[in-house]
Amino acid sequence: MSVVTRFAPAPTGRLHVGNMRTAIHNWLWARRNGGRFVLRIDDTDRERSSEEHVEAIRADLAWLGLDPDEEHRQSARFGRYEAALERLKEAGRVYPAYETAQELELKRKVRLGRGLPPVYDRAALALTDADRDRLEAEGRRPHWRFRLDHGAPIEWDDLIRGRQHFDPGLLSDPVVRREDGSWLYMLPSTVDDVDLGVTHVLRGEDHVANTALQLQMFEALGARAPAFAHEALLVGSEGKLSKRLGSLGVEAMKGAGIEPLALMAKLARIGTSLPVEPVKDSAPLVAGFDFATFGRAPARFDLDELAGLNARIVHQLPFDQVADRLPEGMSAADWAAIRPNLKRVDEAADWWAILHGRIEAPAAPEDRGFLAAAAAAAAGLDWTAEPWPQLVARLKADTGRTGKALFQPLRRALTGRDSGPEMAALLPLIGRDQAVARLSSLS
């Protein structure tokens, strides 16, 4: 059986880390099994959906490196949903109901007040043809509910949560179509999964009850259900569901200098028993993806940990992958020298200015004579053969300085910084003329 997964965002906003994680996991499972990853745009809500958000979803997936094998839009498939609804009508598995939202809310409160589960009481099933005619003459239009089979428990083996068991008598018959003719999520999603050959549905644990309902829809349509996996939801670093997570999208990540590979590495592994670690590409994430590694506890997403992982990934990025984001003229040697001290790629511009621009580096009075000696020594070095060890050795012999007293004034005079990349790597990039000029200006 060829594996087919799907990611089904609604184009009513930008992707955030929660649904990006879902997309990543579905993509990884498809790629690990040589299968297909389908992007399904759930744009049945015409008022809230927009083409701007469709384009943004595509762009966000591309930034992450997730390449859908197919794309489908629910707005192009309304005929399929109509046909499915007619089949279910003929089989007696859907029925019209006429209660208003206010009436349903009152029923819910009454049941709760009596200590009963707040499920729909199926009053619409007792309506006669005359009752329905009267209600429609009053101007009411029906919404349509799927009629659950109460004869047996709903059970399935979840790939993450294990054996699941639901009593259908404790569930409301779900509304599948509103009175205005628009579709709710449940039936269109089921029809799409059948038509597109989806074999695995991986989504958040907040959909577990939906799965119980949809399993009966698959059966009512005479279709085989996919395998289901429900992963724990993301929580913020403070240990509870964080509102901030909902606003963290690709633009926020770009603004924070986060590499797409860092975000993928983080979201691929949090909530599993596998370590979150820097990777050079997605291959190890694909190879290691396994439902058996997922835990049941909420997955903690920590921005500081992501920033640390990002820095470790930046430290191993090759020059050709970042060249188009570096200052014009920066060489592979420049990148190799400064890369170990960066937390994000755009910080390279600061070090480019240090290497080749003007710096502010005031010297202590007691260091002026030392820096004059350093300027003279630098002018006489063989710059074709590792100038930094030569400079240090000559100054140590000539001035008697050692340790911090030797190294710190030199670093500050040459870079304007008290810390940074190894001077052995930086000094050849600064060059003889610039080094002598900087040392001389402070003597």
C-alpha positions as CSV (number, residue, x, y, z in Angstrom):
1,M,0.0,0.0,0.0
2,S,1.4,3.4,-1.0
3,V,1.4,5.8,1.8
4,V,-0.5,9.0,1.3
5,T,-0.7,11.8,3.9
6,R,-2.3,15.2,3.8
7,F,-2.0,18.6,5.3
8,A,-5.3,20.5,5.3
9,P,-5.1,24.1,6.4
10,A,-8.0,26.6,6.0
11,P,-6.8,29.7,4.2
12,T,-8.2,32.0,6.8
13,G,-4.8,33.1,8.2
14,R,-1.1,32.4,8.2
15,L,0.4,29.1,9.4
16,H,1.7,29.0,13.0
17,V,4.1,26.6,14.7
18,G,1.3,24.2,15.7
19,N,0.1,23.5,12.2
20,M,3.6,23.8,10.8
21,R,4.5,20.9,13.1
22,T,1.5,18.9,11.7
23,A,2.6,19.6,8.1
24,I,6.2,18.6,8.9
25,H,5.2,15.3,10.4
26,N,2.9,14.4,7.5
27,W,5.6,15.2,5.1
28,L,8.2,13.2,7.0
29,W,6.0,10.1,7.1
30,A,5.2,10.3,3.4
31,R,8.9,10.8,2.5
32,R,10.1,8.0,4.8
33,N,7.7,5.6,3.0
34,G,8.3,6.8,-0.5
35,G,4.7,8.0,-0.6
36,R,2.8,11.2,-1.5
37,F,2.2,14.3,0.6
38,V,-1.0,16.1,-0.4
39,L,-1.8,19.7,0.3
40,R,-5.6,20.2,0.7
41,I,-6.8,23.7,0.9
42,D,-9.9,23.7,3.1
43,D,-11.6,26.7,1.6
44,T,-15.3,25.8,2.2
45,D,-15.7,29.0,4.3
46,R,-15.9,31.4,1.4
47,E,-16.4,34.5,3.6
48,R,-13.2,33.9,5.6
49,S,-11.0,32.2,3.0
50,S,-8.8,34.4,0.8
51,E,-6.3,33.9,-2.1
52,E,-3.8,35.9,-0.2
53,H,-3.7,33.3,2.5
54,V,-3.6,30.4,0.0
55,E,-0.5,32.0,-1.5
56,A,0.9,32.5,2.0
57,I,0.4,28.9,2.9
58,R,2.2,27.8,-0.2
59,A,5.1,30.2,0.5
60,D,5.4,29.1,4.1
61,L,5.6,25.4,3.1
62,A,8.2,26.2,0.5
63,W,10.3,28.1,3.1
64,L,10.2,25.0,5.3
65,G,11.3,22.9,2.3
66,L,8.0,20.9,2.3
67,D,7.1,20.1,-1.3
68,P,3.5,18.8,-1.8
69,D,3.1,16.1,-4.5
70,E,-0.5,17.3,-5.1
71,E,-2.7,20.2,-4.3
72,H,-6.5,20.1,-4.1
73,R,-9.1,22.7,-3.0
74,Q,-12.3,21.8,-1.4
75,S,-14.1,24.7,-3.2
76,A,-13.6,22.7,-6.4
77,R,-15.2,19.6,-4.9
78,F,-18.6,20.7,-3.8
79,G,-20.2,18.2,-6.3
80,R,-18.5,15.3,-4.6
81,Y,-19.9,16.4,-1.2
82,E,-23.4,16.8,-2.6
83,A,-23.2,13.2,-4.0
84,A,-22.1,11.8,-0.7
85,L,-24.9,13.6,1.2
86,E,-27.5,12.1,-1.2
87,R,-26.1,8.7,-0.7
88,L,-26.3,9.1,3.1
89,K,-29.9,10.4,2.8
90,E,-30.9,7.3,0.8
91,A,-29.3,5.1,3.5
92,G,-31.0,7.0,6.3
93,R,-27.7,8.1,7.8
94,V,-28.4,11.9,7.6
95,Y,-31.5,13.8,8.7
96,P,-32.8,17.4,8.7
97,A,-33.0,19.3,11.9
98,Y,-34.6,22.7,12.5
99,E,-33.5,24.0,15.9
100,T,-31.9,27.4,16.0
101,A,-28.6,28.0,17.7
102,Q,-30.4,29.6,20.7
103,E,-32.7,26.5,21.0
104,L,-29.7,24.2,20.9
105,E,-27.9,26.1,23.5
106,L,-30.9,26.1,25.8
107,K,-31.2,22.3,25.4
108,R,-27.5,21.9,26.2
109,K,-27.9,24.0,29.4
110,V,-30.9,22.0,30.5
111,R,-29.1,18.7,30.1
112,L,-26.1,19.9,32.0
113,G,-28.4,21.1,34.7
114,R,-29.8,17.6,35.0
115,G,-26.3,16.0,35.1
116,L,-26.7,14.6,31.7
117,P,-24.0,14.8,28.9
118,P,-24.7,17.8,26.7
119,V,-25.4,15.8,23.5
120,Y,-28.1,16.5,20.9
121,D,-31.4,14.7,21.9
122,R,-32.3,13.7,18.3
123,A,-35.7,15.5,18.6
124,A,-35.6,16.1,14.9
125,L,-36.0,12.3,14.2
126,A,-39.5,12.5,15.7
127,L,-40.7,15.1,13.3
128,T,-43.4,14.1,10.8
129,D,-43.6,15.3,7.3
130,A,-46.3,17.7,8.4
131,D,-44.0,19.0,11.1
132,R,-41.3,19.7,8.6
133,D,-43.7,21.4,6.2
134,R,-44.9,23.6,8.9
135,L,-41.4,24.6,10.1
136,E,-40.3,25.4,6.5
137,A,-43.5,27.4,5.9
138,E,-42.4,29.5,8.9
139,G,-39.2,30.2,7.1
140,R,-36.9,27.8,8.8
141,R,-34.4,25.9,6.7
142,P,-32.9,22.6,8.0
143,H,-29.3,21.8,8.9
144,W,-28.3,18.2,8.3
145,R,-27.0,15.9,10.9
146,F,-25.2,12.6,10.4
147,R,-27.0,9.8,12.3
148,L,-24.6,7.9,14.5
149,D,-25.1,4.1,14.9
150,H,-25.5,3.5,18.6
151,G,-25.3,-0.2,18.2
152,A,-21.6,-0.8,18.9
153,P,-18.7,1.1,20.4
154,I,-16.4,3.0,18.1
155,E,-12.9,1.6,18.5
156,W,-9.6,2.0,16.6
157,D,-5.9,1.5,17.2
158,D,-4.3,5.0,17.2
159,L,-0.7,5.0,16.0
160,I,0.3,7.2,18.9
161,R,-2.4,6.9,21.6
162,G,-3.0,3.2,21.3
163,R,-6.5,1.6,21.6
164,Q,-9.3,4.1,21.6
165,H,-12.9,3.5,22.6
166,F,-15.9,5.8,22.3
167,D,-19.5,5.2,23.2
168,P,-21.5,6.7,20.3
169,G,-24.5,7.2,22.6
170,L,-22.4,9.9,24.4
171,L,-21.7,11.8,21.2
172,S,-24.0,14.3,19.4
173,D,-25.0,13.5,15.8
174,P,-22.6,15.9,14.1
175,V,-24.0,18.7,11.8
176,V,-22.5,18.2,8.4
177,R,-24.3,20.9,6.5
178,R,-25.6,24.3,7.7
179,E,-29.0,25.7,6.9
180,D,-27.4,28.1,4.4
181,G,-26.0,25.2,2.4
182,S,-22.4,25.6,3.5
183,W,-20.4,22.6,4.6
184,L,-18.8,21.9,8.0
185,Y,-15.5,20.1,8.3
186,M,-16.5,16.5,9.0
187,L,-18.2,15.1,5.8
188,P,-16.1,16.9,3.2
189,S,-12.9,15.8,4.9
190,T,-14.1,12.2,5.0
191,V,-15.0,12.3,1.3
192,D,-11.7,13.9,0.4
193,D,-9.7,11.3,2.3
194,V,-11.6,8.5,0.4
195,D,-11.2,10.2,-3.0
196,L,-7.5,11.1,-2.6
197,G,-6.5,7.7,-1.3
198,V,-5.3,9.1,2.1
199,T,-3.8,6.2,4.1
200,H,-2.7,8.0,7.2
201,V,-4.2,11.0,9.0
202,L,-1.8,12.6,11.5
203,R,-3.2,15.5,13.5
204,G,-3.5,16.9,16.9
205,E,-5.2,15.2,19.8
206,D,-7.9,17.8,19.8
207,H,-9.4,15.9,16.8
208,V,-9.7,12.5,18.6
209,A,-13.5,12.8,19.0
210,N,-13.8,13.9,15.4
211,T,-12.1,10.7,14.4
212,A,-14.7,8.7,16.3
213,L,-17.4,10.4,14.3
214,Q,-15.6,10.2,11.0
215,L,-15.0,6.5,11.3
216,Q,-18.7,5.9,11.1
217,M,-18.9,8.2,8.1
218,F,-16.2,6.1,6.3
219,E,-18.3,3.0,7.1
220,A,-21.5,4.6,6.0
221,L,-19.9,5.5,2.6
222,G,-18.6,2.0,2.2
223,A,-15.0,3.1,2.4
224,R,-11.9,1.9,4.2
225,A,-10.8,4.4,6.9
226,P,-7.2,5.6,7.0
227,A,-4.9,4.9,9.9
228,F,-5.1,7.7,12.5
229,A,-2.4,9.2,14.7
230,H,-3.2,12.0,17.2
231,E,-0.2,13.8,18.6
232,A,0.0,15.8,21.8
233,L,-0.5,19.5,21.5
234,L,2.3,22.1,21.8
235,V,2.6,24.0,25.0
236,G,4.6,27.1,25.7
237,S,7.7,27.1,27.9
238,E,5.7,28.3,30.8
239,G,4.0,24.8,30.9
240,K,0.5,25.7,29.7
241,L,-1.0,26.3,26.3
242,S,0.5,29.5,25.2
243,K,-1.5,32.1,23.2
244,R,1.8,33.3,21.9
245,L,2.3,30.0,20.0
246,G,-0.7,30.8,17.9
247,S,0.9,34.0,16.6
248,L,4.3,32.5,15.8
249,G,4.5,32.0,12.1
250,V,7.1,32.1,9.3
251,E,7.4,35.9,9.3
252,A,8.1,35.9,13.1
253,M,10.7,33.1,12.6
254,K,12.4,35.0,9.8
255,G,12.4,38.2,11.9
256,A,14.1,36.2,14.7
257,G,16.8,34.9,12.2
258,I,15.6,31.3,12.5
259,E,16.7,29.0,9.8
260,P,14.0,26.8,8.3
261,L,16.1,23.7,9.0
262,A,16.3,24.7,12.6
263,L,12.5,25.0,12.9
264,M,12.0,21.7,11.1
265,A,14.5,19.9,13.3
266,K,12.8,21.3,16.4
267,L,9.3,20.6,15.4
268,A,10.1,17.1,14.0
269,R,11.4,15.9,17.3
270,I,9.7,17.7,20.2
271,G,7.2,15.4,21.9
272,T,9.2,12.3,20.9
273,S,11.9,10.2,22.6
274,L,14.4,11.3,19.9
275,P,16.9,14.1,20.6
276,V,16.4,17.5,19.1
277,E,19.8,18.2,17.5
278,P,21.3,20.2,14.7
279,V,21.1,18.5,11.2
280,K,22.7,19.4,7.9
281,D,19.5,18.5,5.9
282,S,16.2,16.7,6.4
283,A,17.5,13.2,5.7
284,P,18.1,12.1,9.3
285,L,14.7,13.6,10.3
286,V,13.0,11.5,7.6
287,A,14.9,8.3,8.5
288,G,14.2,8.6,12.2
289,F,10.5,9.5,12.0
290,D,8.6,6.8,13.9
291,F,5.2,6.9,15.6
292,A,6.5,4.6,18.3
293,T,8.8,7.5,19.5
294,F,5.9,9.8,20.2
295,G,4.9,10.4,23.8
296,R,1.5,11.3,25.3
297,A,2.7,14.3,27.3
298,P,2.2,17.8,25.9
299,A,5.2,18.8,23.7
300,R,7.0,21.9,25.1
301,F,8.1,24.5,22.6
302,D,10.7,26.8,24.0
303,L,11.9,29.8,21.9
304,D,15.2,30.1,23.7
305,E,15.9,26.4,23.0
306,L,15.0,27.0,19.3
307,A,17.5,30.0,19.2
308,G,20.2,27.8,20.6
309,L,19.5,25.0,18.1
310,N,19.5,27.7,15.4
311,A,23.0,28.9,16.3
312,R,24.3,25.3,16.2
313,I,22.9,24.9,12.7
314,V,24.3,28.2,11.6
315,H,27.7,27.1,12.7
316,Q,27.6,24.3,10.2
317,L,26.0,26.0,7.2
318,P,28.2,25.9,4.1
319,F,29.1,29.1,2.3
320,D,27.1,28.2,-0.8
321,Q,23.9,27.9,1.2
322,V,24.2,31.4,2.7
323,A,26.1,33.4,0.1
324,D,23.0,35.2,-1.2
325,R,22.3,36.5,2.3
326,L,25.8,37.7,3.1
327,P,27.3,41.2,2.5
328,E,28.5,41.7,-1.1
329,G,32.2,40.7,-1.3
330,M,32.2,38.4,1.7
331,S,34.3,35.3,0.8
332,A,34.1,31.7,1.9
333,A,37.1,32.3,4.1
334,D,35.4,35.3,5.8
335,W,32.3,33.1,6.4
336,A,34.4,30.2,7.8
337,A,36.2,32.5,10.2
338,I,33.1,34.3,11.7
339,R,30.5,31.5,11.4
340,P,31.4,29.8,14.8
341,N,30.5,33.1,16.6
342,L,27.1,33.7,15.0
343,K,23.6,33.0,16.4
344,R,22.0,34.0,13.1
345,V,23.2,34.5,9.6
346,D,22.4,38.2,9.4
347,E,24.9,38.8,12.2
348,A,27.6,38.2,9.6
349,A,27.1,41.8,8.4
350,D,28.4,43.1,11.8
351,W,31.6,41.0,11.5
352,W,32.0,42.1,7.9
353,A,32.2,45.7,9.1
354,I,34.7,44.7,11.7
355,L,36.9,43.0,9.1
356,H,36.7,45.6,6.4
357,G,35.2,48.8,7.8
358,R,35.9,51.4,10.4
359,I,35.9,50.4,14.0
360,E,35.8,52.3,17.3
361,A,38.5,50.9,19.6
362,P,39.8,53.2,22.4
363,A,43.0,52.1,24.0
364,A,44.0,52.4,27.7
365,P,46.9,54.8,28.3
366,E,49.1,51.9,29.6
367,D,48.6,50.0,26.3
368,R,49.7,52.8,23.9
369,G,53.3,51.9,23.9
370,F,52.5,48.2,23.6
371,L,50.3,48.9,20.5
372,A,53.0,51.0,18.9
373,A,55.3,48.0,19.3
374,A,52.5,45.8,17.9
375,A,52.1,48.1,14.8
376,A,55.9,47.9,14.1
377,A,55.9,44.1,14.6
378,A,52.8,43.6,12.3
379,A,54.5,45.7,9.5
380,G,57.5,43.3,9.5
381,L,55.6,40.0,9.6
382,D,55.5,37.4,6.8
383,W,51.8,37.7,6.0
384,T,51.9,34.6,3.8
385,A,52.5,32.3,6.8
386,E,49.9,32.6,9.6
387,P,50.6,36.2,10.9
388,W,48.9,35.9,14.3
389,P,51.3,33.3,15.9
390,Q,54.2,35.4,14.6
391,L,52.8,38.6,16.1
392,V,52.1,37.1,19.5
393,A,55.5,35.4,19.7
394,R,57.4,38.6,18.8
395,L,55.4,40.8,21.2
396,K,55.8,38.3,24.0
397,A,59.6,38.4,23.5
398,D,59.9,42.1,23.0
399,T,57.5,43.3,25.7
400,G,57.3,40.5,28.2
401,R,53.5,40.6,28.2
402,T,51.6,37.3,28.5
403,G,48.1,36.1,28.8
404,K,45.2,38.6,29.0
405,A,47.6,41.6,29.1
406,L,49.0,40.4,25.7
407,F,45.9,39.2,23.9
408,Q,43.1,41.6,25.1
409,P,44.6,44.9,23.9
410,L,45.4,43.3,20.5
411,R,41.9,41.9,20.0
412,R,40.3,45.2,21.1
413,A,42.5,47.3,18.8
414,L,42.1,45.0,15.8
415,T,38.4,44.3,16.1
416,G,36.8,46.7,18.5
417,R,35.5,43.7,20.5
418,D,36.7,41.9,23.6
419,S,35.6,38.5,22.3
420,G,34.8,36.8,19.0
421,P,36.3,34.5,16.5
422,E,39.8,33.2,16.8
423,M,42.3,35.9,16.0
424,A,44.4,33.4,14.0
425,A,41.5,33.2,11.6
426,L,40.6,36.9,11.6
427,L,44.0,38.6,11.2
428,P,44.7,37.3,7.7
429,L,41.3,38.5,6.7
430,I,41.8,42.0,8.2
431,G,45.1,42.1,6.2
432,R,48.5,43.7,6.8
433,D,47.7,47.3,5.8
434,Q,44.4,47.5,7.8
435,A,46.0,45.8,10.9
436,V,49.0,48.2,10.9
437,A,46.7,51.2,10.5
438,R,44.4,50.1,13.3
439,L,47.3,49.4,15.7
440,S,49.1,52.7,14.8
441,S,46.0,54.8,15.3
442,L,45.9,53.8,19.0
443,S,49.6,54.1,19.8
